[in-house]
Amino acid sequence: MSRIEARFSALQAAGRKALIPYITAGDPTPAVTLPLMHDLVSAGADVIELGIPFSDPMADGPVIQLAMERALEHHVSLSQVLEMVREFRTRDNETPVVLMGYLNPVEKMGYEQFAKAAAEAGVDGVLTVDLPPEEATDVVPLFKAQGLDTIFLLAPTTTAERARLICEQASGYVYYVSLKGVTGSSALDVTDVANKLDMLRTVTDLPIGVGFGIRDGASAAAVAEVADGVVVGSVLVNQIAANASNPDQARAAIAAIVAEMRSSMDR
């Protein structure tokens, strides 16, 4: 059983939902990422999504685009991101870590080499935003052979037929994008989300995490009522941008937001 599967199984047994925060590796500096990952766990994170810096993050809004730019100013590479995970594992061998990013860095490293290096570093899953299932038929077996879960996005516009195709390739969990648009979008409608998740559960038994538009404890708790996991990114990355010159203050602000979401979800 993978760390991701084990974590969702334990949460389900406890009647709780997964809190899945996202940060960009290397933002605002590489030295901040590792302590921030541990902060997230201490504050109540169940799974960490760690963004791989990339120069053209087309699915992301301005907040995460700027986070990528801050990380790339320090020349943070995919190899360095894997080293961050390796270091994280020296203290935490339980919390699942999912790498989230775009195809180019992985393709440049080579799929097989990446899969082996990621597994050796302690990565549990990979979410590659611009890898559609039709082009993943050779990639998924390489990842699976190394024990890596392949996580795909589902959108409000995804039909049941296509959702079934996507979920046949997926493992670990699937990530439902609750809104049309890029990260940082607003106007989350939990009723719409609930209706879509009802459809998705007819085509998959995998846990479903919901992201985009989750900004505070109230929205996290509302989504947790209908989803298996709550993914939160932009509101956390905003704190790094607001406190880029004071990383300790950014860490404290992010931990406070995550802790408040965890408390709200568990009430």
ROMI-485061 format. One record per residue (C-alpha): residue number from 1; residue in three letters; x, y, z. Coordinates in Angstrom, 1 decimal. Each point is the difference from the previous one (the first is absolute). Layout:
! residues N
num:NUM; residuo:ALA; px:X; py:Y; pz:Z
...
***
This chain:
! residues 267
num:1; residuo:MET; px:0.0; py:0.0; pz:0.0
num:2; residuo:SER; px:1.4; py:3.4; pz:-1.0
num:3; residuo:ARG; px:0.3; py:2.8; pz:2.5
num:4; residuo:ILE; px:-2.8; py:1.8; pz:-1.8
num:5; residuo:GLU; px:-2.3; py:-3.0; pz:0.1
num:6; residuo:ALA; px:0.9; py:-0.6; pz:3.6
num:7; residuo:ARG; px:-0.6; py:3.6; pz:1.0
num:8; residuo:PHE; px:-3.5; py:0.2; pz:-1.7
num:9; residuo:SER; px:-0.9; py:-3.4; pz:1.5
num:10; residuo:ALA; px:0.9; py:1.2; pz:3.5
num:11; residuo:LEU; px:-1.9; py:3.2; pz:-0.4
num:12; residuo:GLN; px:-3.1; py:-1.8; pz:-1.3
num:13; residuo:ALA; px:0.2; py:-2.4; pz:3.0
num:14; residuo:ALA; px:0.2; py:3.1; pz:2.3
num:15; residuo:GLY; px:-2.9; py:1.8; pz:-1.7
num:16; residuo:ARG; px:2.3; py:2.8; pz:-1.1
num:17; residuo:LYS; px:0.9; py:1.7; pz:-3.3
num:18; residuo:ALA; px:3.5; py:0.6; pz:-1.5
num:19; residuo:LEU; px:1.4; py:3.5; pz:0.2
num:20; residuo:ILE; px:2.4; py:0.4; pz:-3.0
num:21; residuo:PRO; px:2.0; py:3.3; pz:0.0
num:22; residuo:TYR; px:2.1; py:1.1; pz:-3.0
num:23; residuo:ILE; px:3.2; py:2.0; pz:0.0
num:24; residuo:THR; px:2.5; py:0.6; pz:-2.7
num:25; residuo:ALA; px:3.4; py:-1.5; pz:0.6
num:26; residuo:GLY; px:2.7; py:2.7; pz:0.4
num:27; residuo:ASP; px:-2.5; py:2.9; pz:0.7
num:28; residuo:PRO; px:1.1; py:2.5; pz:1.3
num:29; residuo:THR; px:3.4; py:-1.7; pz:0.4
num:30; residuo:PRO; px:1.1; py:-3.6; pz:-0.1
num:31; residuo:ALA; px:0.9; py:0.1; pz:3.7
num:32; residuo:VAL; px:-3.6; py:0.6; pz:1.0
num:33; residuo:THR; px:-1.6; py:-2.9; pz:-1.7
num:34; residuo:LEU; px:1.0; py:-2.9; pz:2.3
num:35; residuo:PRO; px:-0.9; py:1.7; pz:3.3
num:36; residuo:LEU; px:-3.3; py:1.2; pz:-1.6
num:37; residuo:MET; px:-0.8; py:-3.6; pz:-0.9
num:38; residuo:HIS; px:0.4; py:-1.0; pz:3.6
num:39; residuo:ASP; px:-2.0; py:3.0; pz:1.1
num:40; residuo:LEU; px:-2.9; py:-1.2; pz:-2.3
num:41; residuo:VAL; px:0.0; py:-3.4; pz:1.6
num:42; residuo:SER; px:0.1; py:1.4; pz:3.5
num:43; residuo:ALA; px:-2.9; py:2.2; pz:-0.8
num:44; residuo:GLY; px:-2.2; py:-2.9; pz:-1.2
num:45; residuo:ALA; px:0.9; py:-0.8; pz:-3.7
num:46; residuo:ASP; px:-0.6; py:-3.6; pz:-1.0
num:47; residuo:VAL; px:1.6; py:0.2; pz:-3.5
num:48; residuo:ILE; px:2.4; py:2.6; pz:-1.3
num:49; residuo:GLU; px:-0.1; py:1.1; pz:-3.7
num:50; residuo:LEU; px:3.4; py:1.4; pz:-0.9
num:51; residuo:GLY; px:0.2; py:2.1; pz:-3.1
num:52; residuo:ILE; px:2.8; py:-0.4; pz:-2.5
num:53; residuo:PRO; px:1.1; py:3.4; pz:-1.2
num:54; residuo:PHE; px:-0.6; py:0.5; pz:-3.7
num:55; residuo:SER; px:0.2; py:3.0; pz:-2.2
num:56; residuo:ASP; px:-3.4; py:-0.3; pz:-1.7
num:57; residuo:PRO; px:-2.6; py:-1.2; pz:2.6
num:58; residuo:MET; px:-3.0; py:0.5; pz:-2.3
num:59; residuo:ALA; px:-2.6; py:-1.6; pz:2.4
num:60; residuo:ASP; px:1.0; py:2.4; pz:2.8
num:61; residuo:GLY; px:-1.2; py:3.5; pz:0.8
num:62; residuo:PRO; px:2.3; py:2.9; pz:0.9
num:63; residuo:VAL; px:0.6; py:-1.0; pz:3.6
num:64; residuo:ILE; px:1.6; py:-3.3; pz:-0.9
num:65; residuo:GLN; px:1.6; py:1.4; pz:-3.2
num:66; residuo:LEU; px:1.9; py:2.4; pz:2.2
num:67; residuo:ALA; px:0.9; py:-2.7; pz:2.4
num:68; residuo:MET; px:1.6; py:-1.9; pz:-2.9
num:69; residuo:GLU; px:1.9; py:3.1; pz:-1.0
num:70; residuo:ARG; px:1.3; py:0.5; pz:3.5
num:71; residuo:ALA; px:1.2; py:-3.6; pz:0.1
num:72; residuo:LEU; px:1.6; py:0.2; pz:-3.4
num:73; residuo:GLU; px:1.9; py:3.1; pz:1.0
num:74; residuo:HIS; px:1.9; py:-2.4; pz:2.3
num:75; residuo:HIS; px:0.4; py:-2.5; pz:-2.9
num:76; residuo:VAL; px:-2.0; py:-2.7; pz:1.8
num:77; residuo:SER; px:0.1; py:-3.1; pz:-2.2
num:78; residuo:LEU; px:-2.0; py:-3.3; pz:0.1
num:79; residuo:SER; px:3.1; py:-1.7; pz:1.4
num:80; residuo:GLN; px:0.1; py:2.5; pz:2.9
num:81; residuo:VAL; px:-3.7; py:-0.6; pz:0.6
num:82; residuo:LEU; px:0.6; py:-3.8; pz:0.3
num:83; residuo:GLU; px:2.8; py:0.8; pz:2.4
num:84; residuo:MET; px:-2.4; py:2.0; pz:2.2
num:85; residuo:VAL; px:-2.3; py:-3.0; pz:0.2
num:86; residuo:ARG; px:2.9; py:-2.2; pz:0.9
num:87; residuo:GLU; px:0.9; py:2.3; pz:2.8
num:88; residuo:PHE; px:-3.6; py:0.1; pz:1.1
num:89; residuo:ARG; px:0.0; py:-3.8; pz:0.3
num:90; residuo:THR; px:2.8; py:0.1; pz:2.6
num:91; residuo:ARG; px:-2.5; py:1.3; pz:2.5
num:92; residuo:ASP; px:-3.4; py:-1.0; pz:-1.4
num:93; residuo:ASN; px:-0.5; py:-3.4; pz:-1.6
num:94; residuo:GLU; px:-3.8; py:0.1; pz:0.3
num:95; residuo:THR; px:-1.4; py:3.1; pz:-1.8
num:96; residuo:PRO; px:-0.7; py:-0.6; pz:-3.7
num:97; residuo:VAL; px:1.7; py:2.5; pz:-2.4
num:98; residuo:VAL; px:-1.3; py:0.6; pz:-3.4
num:99; residuo:LEU; px:2.0; py:1.9; pz:-2.6
num:100; residuo:MET; px:-2.2; py:2.3; pz:-2.0
num:101; residuo:GLY; px:1.1; py:1.7; pz:-3.2
num:102; residuo:TYR; px:0.4; py:-0.1; pz:-3.7
num:103; residuo:LEU; px:1.3; py:-2.5; pz:-2.5
num:104; residuo:ASN; px:3.2; py:1.7; pz:-1.3
num:105; residuo:PRO; px:2.3; py:-0.4; pz:3.0
num:106; residuo:VAL; px:-1.0; py:-3.7; pz:0.3
num:107; residuo:GLU; px:0.4; py:-0.6; pz:-3.7
num:108; residuo:LYS; px:3.4; py:1.7; pz:0.0
num:109; residuo:MET; px:1.2; py:-2.2; pz:2.9
num:110; residuo:GLY; px:-1.5; py:-3.1; pz:-1.7
num:111; residuo:TYR; px:-3.1; py:-1.8; pz:1.2
num:112; residuo:GLU; px:1.8; py:-3.1; pz:1.2
num:113; residuo:GLN; px:2.8; py:1.8; pz:1.6
num:114; residuo:PHE; px:-2.4; py:2.4; pz:1.7
num:115; residuo:ALA; px:-2.2; py:-2.8; pz:1.3
num:116; residuo:LYS; px:3.0; py:-1.8; pz:1.6
num:117; residuo:ALA; px:1.4; py:3.2; pz:1.5
num:118; residuo:ALA; px:-3.4; py:1.1; pz:1.3
num:119; residuo:ALA; px:-0.7; py:-3.3; pz:1.6
num:120; residuo:GLU; px:3.5; py:-0.1; pz:1.6
num:121; residuo:ALA; px:-0.5; py:3.5; pz:1.4
num:122; residuo:GLY; px:-3.3; py:-1.0; pz:1.6
num:123; residuo:VAL; px:-2.5; py:1.5; pz:-2.3
num:124; residuo:ASP; px:-3.4; py:-1.7; pz:0.0
num:125; residuo:GLY; px:-1.9; py:1.4; pz:-2.9
num:126; residuo:VAL; px:0.3; py:2.2; pz:-3.0
num:127; residuo:LEU; px:-2.6; py:2.4; pz:-1.4
num:128; residuo:THR; px:1.1; py:1.3; pz:-3.4
num:129; residuo:VAL; px:-2.5; py:2.6; pz:-1.0
num:130; residuo:ASP; px:0.6; py:-0.1; pz:-3.8
num:131; residuo:LEU; px:0.2; py:-3.8; pz:-0.4
num:132; residuo:PRO; px:-3.4; py:-1.2; pz:-1.3
num:133; residuo:PRO; px:-0.9; py:-3.7; pz:0.5
num:134; residuo:GLU; px:0.2; py:-0.7; pz:-3.7
num:135; residuo:GLU; px:3.7; py:0.8; pz:0.1
num:136; residuo:ALA; px:0.7; py:-1.6; pz:3.3
num:137; residuo:THR; px:-0.3; py:-3.7; pz:-1.0
num:138; residuo:ASP; px:3.8; py:-0.5; pz:0.0
num:139; residuo:VAL; px:0.7; py:2.3; pz:2.9
num:140; residuo:VAL; px:-2.5; py:-1.5; pz:2.6
num:141; residuo:PRO; px:1.6; py:-3.5; pz:-0.1
num:142; residuo:LEU; px:3.5; py:1.6; pz:0.5
num:143; residuo:PHE; px:-1.3; py:1.9; pz:3.0
num:144; residuo:LYS; px:-2.0; py:-3.0; pz:1.3
num:145; residuo:ALA; px:3.1; py:-2.2; pz:-0.2
num:146; residuo:GLN; px:1.7; py:2.3; pz:2.4
num:147; residuo:GLY; px:-2.9; py:0.2; pz:2.4
num:148; residuo:LEU; px:-1.0; py:3.5; pz:-1.1
num:149; residuo:ASP; px:-3.7; py:0.9; pz:-0.1
num:150; residuo:THR; px:-1.1; py:1.9; pz:-3.1
num:151; residuo:ILE; px:-2.5; py:2.8; pz:0.8
num:152; residuo:PHE; px:-2.1; py:1.6; pz:-2.6
num:153; residuo:LEU; px:-2.2; py:3.1; pz:-0.1
num:154; residuo:LEU; px:-3.8; py:-0.1; pz:-0.6
num:155; residuo:ALA; px:-1.8; py:3.2; pz:-1.0
num:156; residuo:PRO; px:-3.6; py:1.3; pz:0.2
num:157; residuo:THR; px:-0.2; py:-0.6; pz:-3.7
num:158; residuo:THR; px:1.2; py:-3.6; pz:0.2
num:159; residuo:THR; px:-2.6; py:-2.4; pz:-1.3
num:160; residuo:ALA; px:-0.8; py:-3.4; pz:1.7
num:161; residuo:GLU; px:1.5; py:-1.8; pz:-2.9
num:162; residuo:ARG; px:3.3; py:1.9; pz:0.1
num:163; residuo:ALA; px:0.1; py:-0.1; pz:3.8
num:164; residuo:ARG; px:-0.2; py:-3.8; pz:-0.2
num:165; residuo:LEU; px:3.0; py:0.0; pz:-2.5
num:166; residuo:ILE; px:2.0; py:2.3; pz:2.3
num:167; residuo:CYS; px:-0.8; py:-2.0; pz:3.2
num:168; residuo:GLU; px:1.1; py:-3.3; pz:-1.7
num:169; residuo:GLN; px:3.5; py:1.4; pz:-0.2
num:170; residuo:ALA; px:0.0; py:1.7; pz:3.4
num:171; residuo:SER; px:1.1; py:-1.2; pz:3.4
num:172; residuo:GLY; px:0.3; py:1.5; pz:3.5
num:173; residuo:TYR; px:-2.7; py:2.6; pz:-0.4
num:174; residuo:VAL; px:-1.5; py:2.2; pz:-2.7
num:175; residuo:TYR; px:0.0; py:3.8; pz:0.1
num:176; residuo:TYR; px:-3.3; py:1.7; pz:-0.9
num:177; residuo:VAL; px:0.5; py:3.6; pz:-1.1
num:178; residuo:SER; px:-3.1; py:1.6; pz:1.4
num:179; residuo:LEU; px:0.0; py:3.1; pz:-2.3
num:180; residuo:LYS; px:0.6; py:0.8; pz:-3.6
num:181; residuo:GLY; px:3.1; py:2.1; pz:-0.2
num:182; residuo:VAL; px:3.4; py:0.1; pz:1.6
num:183; residuo:THR; px:1.2; py:-0.4; pz:3.6
num:184; residuo:GLY; px:-1.1; py:2.8; pz:2.3
num:185; residuo:SER; px:-3.4; py:0.2; pz:-1.6
num:186; residuo:SER; px:-3.0; py:0.9; pz:2.2
num:187; residuo:ALA; px:-3.7; py:-0.6; pz:0.2
num:188; residuo:LEU; px:0.0; py:-3.6; pz:1.2
num:189; residuo:ASP; px:-3.4; py:-1.6; pz:0.0
num:190; residuo:VAL; px:0.0; py:-3.0; pz:2.2
num:191; residuo:THR; px:-3.4; py:-1.2; pz:-1.3
num:192; residuo:ASP; px:1.4; py:-0.2; pz:-3.5
num:193; residuo:VAL; px:3.0; py:-1.8; pz:1.4
num:194; residuo:ALA; px:-2.2; py:-2.5; pz:1.9
num:195; residuo:ASN; px:-2.0; py:-0.8; pz:-3.2
num:196; residuo:LYS; px:3.2; py:-0.5; pz:-2.0
num:197; residuo:LEU; px:1.5; py:-2.3; pz:2.6
num:198; residuo:ASP; px:-3.2; py:-2.1; pz:0.0
num:199; residuo:MET; px:0.6; py:-0.7; pz:-3.7
num:200; residuo:LEU; px:3.8; py:-0.6; pz:0.5
num:201; residuo:ARG; px:-0.7; py:-2.6; pz:2.6
num:202; residuo:THR; px:-1.9; py:-2.0; pz:-2.5
num:203; residuo:VAL; px:3.2; py:-0.5; pz:-2.0
num:204; residuo:THR; px:2.7; py:-0.3; pz:2.7
num:205; residuo:ASP; px:0.5; py:-1.3; pz:3.5
num:206; residuo:LEU; px:3.1; py:2.2; pz:0.4
num:207; residuo:PRO; px:-0.1; py:2.7; pz:2.6
num:208; residuo:ILE; px:-0.8; py:3.4; pz:-1.5
num:209; residuo:GLY; px:1.8; py:3.1; pz:1.1
num:210; residuo:VAL; px:-1.5; py:3.4; pz:-0.9
num:211; residuo:GLY; px:2.1; py:3.1; pz:-0.6
num:212; residuo:PHE; px:-0.3; py:3.6; pz:-1.4
num:213; residuo:GLY; px:-2.0; py:2.7; pz:1.8
num:214; residuo:ILE; px:0.7; py:-1.3; pz:3.6
num:215; residuo:ARG; px:1.1; py:3.0; pz:2.0
num:216; residuo:ASP; px:-0.8; py:-0.5; pz:3.7
num:217; residuo:GLY; px:-1.4; py:-2.3; pz:2.7
num:218; residuo:ALA; px:-3.6; py:0.4; pz:-1.1
num:219; residuo:SER; px:0.6; py:-0.8; pz:-3.6
num:220; residuo:ALA; px:2.3; py:-2.9; pz:0.9
num:221; residuo:ALA; px:-2.6; py:-1.4; pz:2.4
num:222; residuo:ALA; px:-2.8; py:0.3; pz:-2.6
num:223; residuo:VAL; px:2.0; py:-1.8; pz:-2.6
num:224; residuo:ALA; px:1.0; py:-2.7; pz:2.5
num:225; residuo:GLU; px:-3.7; py:-0.8; pz:0.4
num:226; residuo:VAL; px:-0.2; py:-1.3; pz:-3.5
num:227; residuo:ALA; px:3.6; py:-0.9; pz:-1.0
num:228; residuo:ASP; px:2.7; py:-2.4; pz:1.3
num:229; residuo:GLY; px:2.7; py:2.6; pz:0.0
num:230; residuo:VAL; px:0.4; py:3.8; pz:0.0
num:231; residuo:VAL; px:2.8; py:1.5; pz:-2.1
num:232; residuo:VAL; px:1.1; py:3.5; pz:0.8
num:233; residuo:GLY; px:2.8; py:2.0; pz:-1.7
num:234; residuo:SER; px:-0.4; py:3.6; pz:-1.0
num:235; residuo:VAL; px:-1.0; py:1.3; pz:3.4
num:236; residuo:LEU; px:3.1; py:-1.5; pz:1.5
num:237; residuo:VAL; px:2.3; py:1.1; pz:-2.8
num:238; residuo:ASN; px:-1.4; py:3.5; pz:0.4
num:239; residuo:GLN; px:1.5; py:0.1; pz:3.5
num:240; residuo:ILE; px:3.4; py:-0.7; pz:-1.4
num:241; residuo:ALA; px:-0.4; py:2.8; pz:-2.4
num:242; residuo:ALA; px:-1.2; py:2.4; pz:2.7
num:243; residuo:ASN; px:2.9; py:-1.0; pz:2.3
num:244; residuo:ALA; px:2.7; py:-0.8; pz:-2.5
num:245; residuo:SER; px:2.6; py:2.0; pz:2.0
num:246; residuo:ASN; px:-1.0; py:-1.7; pz:3.2
num:247; residuo:PRO; px:-0.2; py:-3.7; pz:-0.5
num:248; residuo:ASP; px:-0.6; py:-0.8; pz:3.7
num:249; residuo:GLN; px:-3.1; py:2.2; pz:-0.1
num:250; residuo:ALA; px:-1.1; py:-1.7; pz:-3.2
num:251; residuo:ARG; px:0.4; py:-3.4; pz:1.6
num:252; residuo:ALA; px:-2.0; py:1.1; pz:3.1
num:253; residuo:ALA; px:-2.8; py:1.4; pz:-2.2
num:254; residuo:ILE; px:-0.2; py:-3.1; pz:-2.1
num:255; residuo:ALA; px:0.0; py:-2.3; pz:3.0
num:256; residuo:ALA; px:-2.8; py:2.0; pz:1.5
num:257; residuo:ILE; px:-2.2; py:-0.2; pz:-3.1
num:258; residuo:VAL; px:0.5; py:-3.8; pz:-0.3
num:259; residuo:ALA; px:-0.7; py:-0.5; pz:3.7
num:260; residuo:GLU; px:-3.2; py:2.0; pz:-0.2
num:261; residuo:MET; px:-1.1; py:-2.0; pz:-3.1
num:262; residuo:ARG; px:0.8; py:-3.3; pz:1.8
num:263; residuo:SER; px:-2.0; py:1.1; pz:3.1
num:264; residuo:SER; px:-3.0; py:1.1; pz:-2.2
num:265; residuo:MET; px:0.1; py:-3.3; pz:-2.0
num:266; residuo:ASP; px:0.0; py:-2.1; pz:3.2
num:267; residuo:ARG; px:-2.8; py:1.8; pz:1.8
***
